[in-house]
Amino acid sequence: FSFSLHKEFPNHQRLAIHLEDEQLAYFNEHDDPGTVADRAHKTTLTAWFNYNIENEDGRHVLYPDFLENYVFVKSDRRWKIRERGHGATIGRMYAVSPSQVEKYHLRLLLYHVPGATSFHELKTVENELMSSFQAAARRRGLLTGQQEWEDCLEQASSYQLPAALRQLFSVILTYCTPEDPHALWMAYRSNLSEDFLHTARNEANDQSLPESDDIYGQALLAIEYIMATTSRSLTEFDGFILPDRSQQNDNNQRPPEPFLIRQQLAQSLKRSSIWRHTQIFRLQTNMRVQQASNTRNSAQLREFAEYLLRIGENREQIAPGTEDRIKL
């Protein structure tokens, strides 16, 4: 006899999400280009369009719900009616960043428009072809105030780590112009600072330690560091007050770091038990120059290597009439 080590119920399957003619194509080096192109064109999304063109029984079903009563046949790249296991499989579309504006709103439409037969139909509202998926979503009333960003964070909070949520929050503020960013922060600050609260509870050995302004402040600084990479700041938006960094340092608190960076530091080779057995070797010879086929090639490679060093060390001469350009 035996026992299963793992069981997953309900089953779930990834559903493709892409703009028109922007499918990903995976292939081996010697695959036939025609076969690859045909396989790439027939994704679960385009096959859903084709099924709705040829059949009417699925016109009332949303794309994410299609797997409950239909199955995707990978060999033929088509959908067919499920013969058994109805309702035992759920579909999940890949997550899309709001910075990919059109793709993000296409995903939003697929959650609200059943039985579509083409990308153009998804853009069509009341017999009018809209200029973009975003415009179609707005015309359908799916973009009311900042509801779409609340829905976005609500969905992401169910499966993403706090560090990833902070990245997403930064993207929304930077690229998506929500109506009230501070209200968005107030609604989801617990999710955005969950890892800092977890760390504080472990350090205090008190799992009942409540959320506090200090915990929220660490999350705000972490978001500020992310936004700084795009030359933006939380202070551009009404209501945000950043904590005093110096005061936090005076309290012997480490500057906040995104959780993923902490993981990378914790897994650093220097922290490993094998580090003391590691010997460091430094490159002394340009092997590309040494392996050149002839003296001329060797000289050219050496000259190019020195040229790159001059650029990197800011020693290359600036082109006449410019302030920051060099001659290639």
C-alpha positions as CSV (number, residue, x, y, z in Angstrom):
1,F,0.0,0.0,0.0
2,S,1.1,3.6,-0.3
3,F,0.0,7.1,0.6
4,S,0.1,10.2,-1.6
5,L,2.7,12.7,-0.5
6,H,0.9,15.6,-2.2
7,K,-2.6,16.4,-3.4
8,E,-3.9,19.5,-5.0
9,F,-7.5,20.4,-5.2
10,P,-8.9,22.0,-7.2
11,N,-6.4,21.7,-10.0
12,H,-5.3,24.9,-11.6
13,Q,-3.9,25.8,-15.0
14,R,-2.2,28.9,-16.3
15,L,-3.9,30.8,-19.0
16,A,-2.0,32.9,-21.5
17,I,-2.4,36.7,-21.5
18,H,-0.8,38.7,-24.3
19,L,-1.6,41.5,-26.7
20,E,-2.4,40.8,-30.3
21,D,0.6,39.1,-32.2
22,E,2.8,39.4,-29.1
23,Q,2.7,35.8,-28.0
24,L,5.8,34.2,-26.5
25,A,7.4,31.5,-28.6
26,Y,9.5,28.7,-27.1
27,F,11.6,26.6,-29.5
28,N,14.7,24.5,-29.8
29,E,17.5,25.4,-32.2
30,H,16.6,23.0,-34.9
31,D,12.8,23.4,-34.8
32,D,11.0,24.2,-38.1
33,P,10.2,28.0,-38.1
34,G,6.8,27.4,-39.6
35,T,5.9,24.9,-36.9
36,V,7.1,27.3,-34.2
37,A,5.2,30.2,-35.6
38,D,2.0,28.2,-35.8
39,R,2.4,26.8,-32.3
40,A,3.1,30.3,-30.9
41,H,0.0,31.8,-32.6
42,K,-2.4,29.2,-31.0
43,T,-2.3,30.1,-27.3
44,T,-5.1,29.4,-24.8
45,L,-6.3,32.9,-25.4
46,T,-6.5,32.8,-29.2
47,A,-7.9,29.3,-29.0
48,W,-10.6,30.7,-26.8
49,F,-11.5,33.3,-29.4
50,N,-11.6,30.5,-32.1
51,Y,-13.8,28.3,-29.9
52,N,-16.3,31.2,-29.4
53,I,-16.3,31.8,-33.2
54,E,-17.2,28.2,-34.0
55,N,-19.5,27.4,-31.0
56,E,-22.1,29.2,-29.1
57,D,-22.2,27.1,-25.9
58,G,-19.3,29.0,-24.3
59,R,-20.3,32.5,-25.2
60,H,-21.6,33.2,-21.6
61,V,-18.4,32.0,-19.9
62,L,-15.5,34.3,-18.9
63,Y,-12.0,33.4,-20.0
64,P,-10.7,32.6,-16.5
65,D,-13.7,30.4,-15.8
66,F,-13.5,28.5,-19.1
67,L,-11.4,25.6,-17.6
68,E,-14.2,24.6,-15.3
69,N,-16.2,23.0,-18.2
70,Y,-13.7,22.9,-21.0
71,V,-10.2,21.5,-21.5
72,F,-7.3,22.7,-23.6
73,V,-5.9,20.0,-25.9
74,K,-2.2,20.8,-26.1
75,S,-1.5,18.6,-29.1
76,D,-4.1,20.3,-31.3
77,R,-3.9,23.7,-29.5
78,R,-7.7,23.9,-29.2
79,W,-10.5,23.9,-26.6
80,K,-13.1,21.1,-26.3
81,I,-15.9,20.3,-23.8
82,R,-14.7,18.6,-20.7
83,E,-15.9,15.0,-20.5
84,R,-15.4,14.5,-16.8
85,G,-14.2,16.5,-13.7
86,H,-16.5,19.4,-14.3
87,G,-15.6,22.3,-11.9
88,A,-12.4,20.5,-10.7
89,T,-10.0,22.8,-12.5
90,I,-9.7,26.6,-12.2
91,G,-7.9,28.9,-14.6
92,R,-5.3,31.5,-13.5
93,M,-4.1,34.3,-15.9
94,Y,-0.5,35.4,-15.4
95,A,-0.1,38.5,-13.4
96,V,0.5,41.7,-15.3
97,S,2.2,44.9,-14.0
98,P,0.1,48.1,-14.3
99,S,3.1,49.6,-16.0
100,Q,2.2,47.5,-19.0
101,V,-0.9,49.6,-19.5
102,E,-2.6,47.9,-22.4
103,K,-1.9,44.4,-21.3
104,Y,-3.0,45.2,-17.8
105,H,-6.4,46.5,-19.1
106,L,-6.8,43.6,-21.5
107,R,-6.5,41.3,-18.5
108,L,-9.1,43.4,-16.7
109,L,-11.5,43.1,-19.6
110,L,-11.1,39.3,-19.7
111,Y,-12.4,39.1,-16.2
112,H,-15.6,41.0,-17.2
113,V,-16.4,40.2,-20.8
114,P,-17.6,36.7,-21.6
115,G,-17.5,34.9,-25.0
116,A,-15.2,37.3,-26.9
117,T,-14.2,36.2,-30.4
118,S,-11.3,38.6,-31.0
119,F,-9.1,41.3,-29.5
120,H,-11.2,43.8,-31.5
121,E,-14.4,42.6,-29.9
122,L,-12.9,43.2,-26.5
123,K,-12.2,46.8,-27.6
124,T,-15.7,47.3,-28.9
125,V,-18.3,48.8,-26.5
126,E,-21.9,49.5,-27.7
127,N,-20.9,48.9,-31.3
128,E,-18.0,51.4,-31.1
129,L,-14.4,50.3,-31.5
130,M,-12.4,52.1,-28.8
131,S,-8.8,53.2,-29.3
132,S,-7.3,51.0,-26.6
133,F,-8.2,48.4,-24.0
134,Q,-7.9,51.0,-21.3
135,A,-10.5,53.2,-23.1
136,A,-12.7,50.1,-23.5
137,A,-12.4,49.3,-19.8
138,R,-13.2,52.9,-18.9
139,R,-16.3,53.0,-21.2
140,R,-17.6,49.8,-19.6
141,G,-17.4,51.4,-16.2
142,L,-14.5,49.2,-14.9
143,L,-12.3,52.2,-14.1
144,T,-14.2,54.2,-11.5
145,G,-11.9,56.5,-9.4
146,Q,-9.1,54.3,-8.1
147,Q,-11.2,51.1,-7.8
148,E,-9.0,49.3,-10.4
149,W,-5.9,49.9,-8.2
150,E,-7.7,48.8,-5.1
151,D,-8.7,45.6,-6.9
152,C,-5.1,45.2,-8.2
153,L,-3.6,45.4,-4.6
154,E,-6.4,43.3,-3.1
155,Q,-5.7,40.5,-5.6
156,A,-1.9,40.8,-5.3
157,S,-2.2,40.7,-1.4
158,S,-3.6,37.2,-1.6
159,Y,-0.3,35.7,-3.0
160,Q,2.5,38.2,-3.1
161,L,5.1,38.9,-0.4
162,P,5.2,42.3,1.1
163,A,8.4,43.3,-0.7
164,A,6.7,42.5,-4.1
165,L,3.6,44.4,-2.9
166,R,5.8,47.5,-2.2
167,Q,7.2,47.2,-5.7
168,L,3.7,47.0,-7.1
169,F,2.6,50.0,-5.0
170,S,5.5,52.0,-6.3
171,V,4.6,51.1,-9.9
172,I,1.0,52.2,-9.4
173,L,2.1,55.6,-7.9
174,T,4.8,56.2,-10.6
175,Y,2.9,55.2,-13.7
176,C,-0.8,54.9,-13.1
177,T,-1.9,58.2,-11.4
178,P,-4.4,56.9,-8.9
179,E,-6.9,59.4,-7.7
180,D,-5.9,59.3,-4.0
181,P,-2.5,57.5,-3.4
182,H,-2.6,58.2,0.4
183,A,-6.0,56.5,0.7
184,L,-4.6,53.5,-1.2
185,W,-1.7,53.4,1.3
186,M,-4.0,53.6,4.3
187,A,-6.2,50.8,3.0
188,Y,-3.2,48.4,2.4
189,R,-0.5,49.5,4.7
190,S,-0.9,46.4,6.9
191,N,-0.2,44.2,3.9
192,L,2.7,46.5,2.7
193,S,4.4,46.4,6.1
194,E,3.7,42.8,7.2
195,D,7.3,41.6,7.0
196,F,8.5,44.5,9.1
197,L,5.9,43.7,11.8
198,H,7.0,40.0,11.6
199,T,10.7,41.0,12.2
200,A,9.8,43.3,15.1
201,R,7.7,40.6,16.8
202,N,10.6,38.1,16.5
203,E,13.1,40.6,17.8
204,A,10.9,41.5,20.8
205,N,9.9,37.8,21.2
206,D,6.3,39.0,21.4
207,Q,3.9,37.7,18.7
208,S,1.1,40.0,20.0
209,L,3.1,43.2,19.2
210,P,0.6,45.4,17.4
211,E,1.2,47.5,14.3
212,S,2.6,50.9,14.9
213,D,3.6,54.1,13.2
214,D,7.2,52.9,13.4
215,I,6.4,49.8,11.5
216,Y,4.5,51.8,8.9
217,G,7.4,54.2,8.7
218,Q,9.8,51.4,7.8
219,A,7.5,50.3,5.0
220,L,7.2,53.9,3.7
221,L,11.0,54.3,3.6
222,A,11.3,51.0,1.8
223,I,8.8,52.3,-0.8
224,E,10.7,55.6,-1.0
225,Y,13.9,53.8,-1.8
226,I,12.2,51.9,-4.6
227,M,10.7,55.1,-6.0
228,A,14.0,56.9,-5.9
229,T,15.3,54.5,-8.6
230,T,12.9,56.3,-11.0
231,S,13.7,59.8,-9.6
232,R,10.3,59.9,-7.9
233,S,9.3,60.4,-4.2
234,L,6.3,59.8,-1.9
235,T,6.5,63.4,-0.9
236,E,5.1,64.3,-4.3
237,F,1.7,63.0,-3.2
238,D,-0.6,64.6,-0.6
239,G,-0.7,63.0,2.8
240,F,2.6,61.1,2.9
241,I,5.0,62.1,5.7
242,L,8.3,60.2,5.7
243,P,9.8,59.3,9.1
244,D,13.1,60.8,10.1
245,R,15.9,58.4,9.0
246,S,18.4,59.8,11.5
247,Q,16.0,59.2,14.4
248,Q,15.5,55.6,13.3
249,N,19.2,55.1,13.2
250,D,19.6,56.7,16.7
251,N,17.2,54.1,17.9
252,N,19.7,51.4,16.7
253,Q,17.3,50.3,14.0
254,R,18.6,49.2,10.7
255,P,17.5,51.1,7.6
256,P,14.6,49.2,6.1
257,E,15.5,46.8,3.3
258,P,13.1,45.0,1.0
259,F,12.6,41.5,2.1
260,L,14.0,40.0,-1.1
261,I,17.3,41.9,-0.6
262,R,17.5,40.5,3.0
263,Q,17.1,37.1,1.6
264,Q,19.9,37.7,-0.8
265,L,22.2,39.0,2.0
266,A,21.3,36.0,4.2
267,Q,22.3,33.7,1.4
268,S,25.5,35.5,0.5
269,L,28.5,33.3,0.0
270,K,30.4,35.2,2.7
271,R,27.9,34.1,5.3
272,S,28.3,30.5,4.2
273,S,30.3,28.0,6.3
274,I,32.4,27.2,3.3
275,W,33.6,30.8,2.9
276,R,36.7,30.2,5.1
277,H,37.8,27.4,2.7
278,T,37.4,29.7,-0.4
279,Q,40.4,31.0,-2.3
280,I,40.0,34.1,-4.3
281,F,41.7,34.4,-7.7
282,R,42.0,37.7,-9.6
283,L,42.3,38.0,-13.4
284,Q,45.7,39.4,-14.4
285,T,45.7,38.6,-18.1
286,N,43.3,39.5,-20.9
287,M,42.8,36.0,-22.3
288,R,40.8,37.3,-25.4
289,V,44.0,39.2,-26.4
290,Q,46.2,36.2,-25.7
291,Q,44.0,33.9,-27.8
292,A,43.8,36.3,-30.8
293,S,44.6,34.5,-34.1
294,N,47.2,37.0,-35.2
295,T,49.2,40.1,-34.0
296,R,46.8,42.5,-35.7
297,N,43.7,41.0,-34.0
298,S,45.6,41.0,-30.7
299,A,46.4,44.7,-31.0
300,Q,42.8,45.6,-31.9
301,L,41.5,43.7,-28.9
302,R,44.0,45.3,-26.5
303,E,43.1,48.8,-27.9
304,F,39.4,48.1,-27.5
305,A,39.9,46.8,-23.9
306,E,41.8,50.0,-23.0
307,Y,39.2,52.1,-24.7
308,L,36.5,50.6,-22.5
309,L,38.6,51.2,-19.4
310,R,39.0,54.8,-20.3
311,I,35.2,55.2,-20.7
312,G,34.6,53.5,-17.4
313,E,37.1,55.6,-15.6
314,N,35.9,58.8,-17.2
315,R,39.3,59.4,-19.0
316,E,38.0,59.3,-22.6
317,Q,38.0,62.7,-24.3
318,I,34.6,64.3,-24.7
319,A,33.5,65.0,-28.3
320,P,33.9,68.7,-29.3
321,G,30.8,70.8,-28.9
322,T,29.1,68.4,-26.4
323,E,29.1,68.1,-22.6
324,D,28.7,64.3,-22.1
325,R,29.3,62.5,-25.4
326,I,32.3,60.6,-26.6
327,K,33.3,59.7,-30.1
328,L,32.8,56.0,-31.1
